[in-house]
Amino acid sequence: MRHLLIPLALLLVFVSAPSMADEPHAERSLFMATWERLERGQDVDLDSVLARLGDYPLAPYLEWRELRQRITRASGDEIRAFAQRHPNLAVTPLLERQWLNHLGSERRWGEFLAHWNGQGGTTMDCYRLRALRMEQGVDQAWIDDAVALWTVGHSQPNACDAVFDVLYDRDLLDREQRWQRIRLAMARNDRNLARALRGRIDQRDRSWLDHWLDLAANPERRVRNPAFDTDSDRGRELLADGIGRLAALDRDVAGEMLNRYLDRGVLDSTTGADLQRRIALRAAWSRDETATYLLAELPAEAVNNDVLEWTARIAVGRQDWERVLRATSAMPGDLAAENEWRYWRGEALARSGRREEAEGLLEELAGTRSYYGFLAADRLDRPYAMHDATSGNDVDRRQALLQRVDIRRAMELRTLSLETEARREWMAAIDRLDDPADLAQAAALAIDRQWYDRAVFTANRSGQHNALGFRFPLAWRTDFQRSADAESLDLALIYAISRKESAFIADARSHAGALGLMQVMPGTARQTAAGLGLSAPSERDLLGPTANLRLGARYLAEMLDRFNGNLIMASAAYNAGPNRVDGWIRDNAGQPAQVWIENITYGETRDYVKSILAFRAIYDWHIHGEARRLRDVMPGSMPGPRGDSRS
């Protein structure tokens, strides 16, 4: 039964309230009061509330919330009727999935199949197979789907246990299929899963698994003195894995052990080539002095795109321009055509005195709006290519959009600070727009409503890559300007950091716990606030623009102060922490700025710094009408540690 009783006192309030026409915000007040009561699990006479709300666009959300609250007591007819009444409501698929999960957990397999409409996901897939087994039996297609779900290197949801029990009980997995899952688990280093599977693999392989787990815990000891037969297929497999693990810990020992077992004929040349590549790439990732030699000595069958890229990247880091030319010449066409390698090949040509060839290569690249495009434009002294194509205001289209119930729902949800529901409803509405002009006006509408993250996502999702006004909006200009002024910071830089960190999702949360526009860690925020003489910010404070920007700007200013105003080092420190940057300073002092960036050992931070530099240039152009060149904000050479003569 959908209609629950509302307490008499609140009912009297509703009955005695003025009509909706007399009080413009009455619908919102009634909606939120009911929403909060449903959230608390309190009784509500929903029919009465819905009657008073009339055609208020969010009225179906109360039906959804009430149904969701009592999903275990709802009937299939109610779920089906709701879906038929509200097929375009963004939460309708969520309700249907919740209902299917309930049917699956209750083992109501006939109803599950009657309601299932192609919904995916591992839990749903396993419930579907369980339903098919009970209603129709097991055929080869069922077995194939079940084996595919089983053959993964991670744990699967509990809903899959009954599916896997069928595979076990009917002996539908052969020895190699069972061992394959062990391989996948160990490749992910999920030793807990491997242990849990011990009883499910062939008895002959259980001791092999024990050896493998021991080897994973003690790779050097067990590679030097294996306690298993290295002349068997399983033994060679374990040995190769152990050398690969050892490569991450001690490349010299890994190389020594590899050569030992190659010389003895224990490992074949194909396995040897693969392990040589892993050792060489490990050296390259950590910028080891041996990387160039190890990469160069790889046999032809071991050379792939990773090897070619890292050969070139190490050569760039060492400013070995002839090697850069050789490495980029060896790249296949699609790899060589990437902006990064077009730029560095052009730079290598220029540094090698082949300026005409360099200019010919860099000319096209300079016409792109990217970090490497801007560097190429600097070398050729060309203007930066922004290619802005932000659509103008189309009043008629915008008004038509505002008449759409899905857009109205999204806007109203946001007005009521129901941000998750609002974003979900907005993206569902955007997915229904086919006309690029409508999508452009939707992004413009989001800008008008200060819903900046939806403008960014709408432009990106609809392929409006040159709509810079939408993709790089001047969000919360007053708050940004105030924070920049307070710390004497470049406004374009704060915008660039925020755009990269959160894409202007004010309530963004990272897995690590960073919050808000500038992704400030709560501990950092408290320390920064104390330094400013401010009270410790709450989580709610950090999820709003004003406090987040103030504290984020202060922390950015501290990084700039620590690194003597060096934008590259400060950006890297904002992402990876100042202590790591200190290490890169020690290792890479005196290098040209763009080479120093390539020598950042953390790929995520390397890409982050490039993005910040490119975004800062775009915002500089956006704010001032012309971008300061990267060469004007990047030092000619990077300093070393304090007291270093290269500083």
Secondary structure, 3 states (H helix, E strand, C coil): CCCCCCCHHHHHHHHHCCCCCCCCCHHHHHHHHHHHHHHCCCCCCHHHHHHHHCCCCCHHHHHHHHHHHCCCCCCHHHHHHHHHHCCCCCCHHHHHHHHHHHHHHCCCHHHHHHHCCCCCCHHHHHHHHHHHHHHHCCCHHHHHHHHHHHCCCCCCCHHHHHHHHHHHHCCCCCHHHHHHHHHHHHHCCCHHHHHHCHHHCCHHHHHHHHHHHHHHHCHHHHHHCCCCCCCCHHHHHHHHHHHHHHHHHCHHHHHHHHHHHHHCCCCCHHHHHHHHHHHHHHHHHCCCCCHHHHHHCCCHHHCCHHHHHHHHHHHHHCCCHHHHHHHHHCCCHHHHCCHHHHHHHHHHHHHCCCHHHHHHHHHHHCCCCCHHHHHHHHHHCCCCCCCCCCCCCCHHHHHHHHHCHHHHHHHHHHHCCCHHHHHHHHHHHHHCCCCHHHHHHHHHHHHHCCCHHHHHHHHHHCCCCCCHHHHCCCCCHHHHHHHHHHHCCCHHHHHHHHHHHHCCCCCCECCCCCECCCCECHHHHHHHHHHCCCCCCCHHHHCCHHHHHHHHHHHHHHHHHHCCCCHHHHHHHHHHCHHHHHHHHHHHCCCCHHHHHHCCCCHHHHHHHHHHHHHHHHHHHHHHCCCCCHHHHCCCCCCCCCCCCCC
